[in-house]
Amino acid sequence: MDLDAGVFMDLAFSRRTMASVVKMVGERREDAPFAYVVTPNVDHVVRLQRIRSDLWPVYRSAWATLCDSKILAILARGMGIILPVIPGSDLTRRIFEQAIGPTDKVAIVGGNSELIGGLAERYGLQNVHHYDPPLGFIRDPVEVASAVRFVVDTRARYCFLAVGSPQQEILAYRVRQAGGARGIGLCVGASLDFLTGVQKRAPLFMRMLAMEWLHRLASDPARMWRRYLYDGPGIFRIARDWKRGGRP
């Protein structure tokens, strides 16, 4: 798919608007071969560049790569690269509100039955299929195969993978490799929790100021401190090195 990509940090980010992406997702044929959307943020890029180079094929095989970080967009702009920011949580909400019809088949990997019921009730969904793999499933080939089989067999028009990164991206890639699946997969992280109120997003002013990370850190410091205080700041050195390498 031609997404007028802007290459930054060796990722080909789409430069289309939120409305354009939602329209393309909604207009994609129900029986089209499985493809998936990834929404890299600072955490994803640091992981790719410094920790998990094995994940490059996972991201490069995506149907669309959307910038989910104002910080990445600011760094890119400093190198003359314009990247529209399309937060995964906002994209997920727009797809539920504007693209998914009541009878469309929807598959969700991750979450619990209460969350699924809340989504179905809120958006009037009549054809939702749910699979919740066990914690750490990505390290067990049998469990990964079970999750892949669920997505392939369900053949949903919309598939939301909500098992955290990089598990959800790896799963999407494995589904694509397996063949036989249909529809569009969206790697959405905690987006479904935000939609149903299980988790609270940062206030709008913090999101506008590129400080949503601070809200998440304050909400769960034991889990988030390393991501935001230790690993995350590495993005500035990565950007500097990438620029010095003459890659922009």
Secondary structure, DSSP 8 states (H G I E B T S, - for coil): -----EEETTEEE----HHHHHHHHHHS-TTSB-EEEE---HHHHHIIIII-GGGHHHHHT-SEE-B--HHHHHHHHTTT----B--HHHHHHHHHHHT--TTS-EEEESS-HHHHHHHHHHHT-S-EEEE---TTGGG-HHHHHHHHHHHHHH--SEEEE-S-TTHHHHHHHHHHHH---BSEEEE-TTHHHHHHTSS----HHHHHTT-HHHHHHHH-HHHHHIIIIIITTHHHHHHHHHHHTT--
